[in-house]
């Protein structure tokens, strides 16, 4: 019968010498010195302990036992003659009186060495995730995740928010991404959808008299994977406040998040309240992106008037020209060439440069085209000897985007232009309510269709739709968008007017959002909210480049769970129960 352990593998110290203890853990490795002497490392969730085998009987107990088998070791603690300062238990060792195999590893070879699993191919790691998670370096990220989520819950409760779980099976809703659909058995031809976010439910909660709501909400979107986005399922700190303004939401977030980042992050410094607020249009002009990394002090400046039609073809009249000035530039020509090449790969547009030499003349890059504009450029940008200027040109948005990529690439490389070891938060505010869709070419909502327009119904009726701003905001940290949020449109009349502009009438609104629309017709409070992504926050806190490193059981880039074999085929009876017939495309069929 299995007896519980008396201590963990991280617990024993010099004061425990002489005690008889029982440890349980994984057989990490053994160094055999002879038939009667060996040094076994036992590992559990908490740490390591060295077990010293000093007789042939105990050594025989381990014959044929593979590494990663689970063992129970009962023995006496003694002081180590050769202490290991790198181990918490490095001053002691255990001499076993009994060793029992609790769970045998039946494979002589593992798919990877446990403590070096992060070096293995990602698909192999995901297929054997249960082994990957045994690696302390991977396991520690799960511990971090648990601590962060626990602290977020505690902080939100302290701020007066009530945790409420919302449904997982709901209706399909047009929220910007593809739904995961679940066919109904009882209602033939109809489908549930997994929620892309609890957006409608949390707004309905506000209309139900709930004052402050939150949850660590699971969200489901059928979208492609990226380094900072997991396909399928992700989690967010979803919150909503009744009788609240944009400032009320900001105040809560600025209280809750910085302490969590500073306490648990690889950097121990985080922005203090109030976070910097930057308008959407200003962000595009100065940083070339609505996700600026404020640790970098470089900005983009417009030099169109100074350099337009100077003889360099990309600077032809009609194009926007953006400049990124880098003071005291210390990178080599080889580094410059790589910056330009990387920028083109990321942005799809070419960039160029000039340097200012010790005589104050422009050299390198496109300097020969700028000789007649030299003084004007130096004056406009305040250039001095040792500075370097990178340029981006083209249609306005293309030039802005390319300048933003330049800033992101140059910042970490150019000495003195980036404070790397901190978390810099900012709010991007005043988003346009509408935009022209890149694919459709038609007027669309820019962000969230449930947002309140600045100026209310009058703005919708009297302004050009592209000039209408919304009470929408993004939370950005170190160049990563953590969340979008908004003051909600709680007035059915304003809601109808907003949807009318994109070609949807009152009946369309009632059909697409019946519950929320009807709830608002009974009198809803003004309300606002936000939902920072938990996975992205933990990725930043942990200093990981891939979001899959901080998710217990992530899918791979192709939205497959290799460990469970998902997605998988199902039996015909299961399909029949939910009235589904699979129609396979013929070879060559579009």
Buried (B, 14 or more C-beta within 10 A) or exposed (E): EEEEBBBBBBBBBEEBBEBEBBBBBBBBBBEEEEEEBBBBBBBBEBBBBBBBBEEEEBBEBBEEBBBBBBBBBBBBBBEBEEEEEEBBBBBBBBBBEEBBBEEBBEEEEBBBEBBEBEEBEBEBBBBBBEBBBBBBEBEEBBEBBEBBBEBBBEBBEEBEBEEBEBEBEBBBBEBBEEBBEBBBEEEEEEBBBBBBBBBBBBBBBBBBEBBBBBBBBBBBBBBEBEEBBBBBBBBBBBBBBBEBBBEBBBBBBBEBBBEBBBEBBEBEBBBEEEBEBBBBEBBBBBBBBBBBBBBBBBBBBBBBEBBBEBBBEBBBEEBBBBBBBBBEBEBEEEBBEBBBEBBBEBBEBBBBBBBBEEEEBBEBBBBEBBEEBBEBBBEBBEBEEBBBBBBBBBEBEBBBBBBBBBBBBBBEBBEEBBBEEBBBBBBBBBBBBBBEEEEEEEBBBBBBBBBBBBBBBEBBEEBEBEEBBBBBBBBBBBBBBBBBBBBBBBBBEBBBBBBBBBEBEBEBBBEBBEBBBEBBEEEBBBBBBBBBBBBBBBBBBBEBEBBBBBBEEBBBBEBBBBBEEEEEEEEEEEBEEBEEEEEEEEEEEE
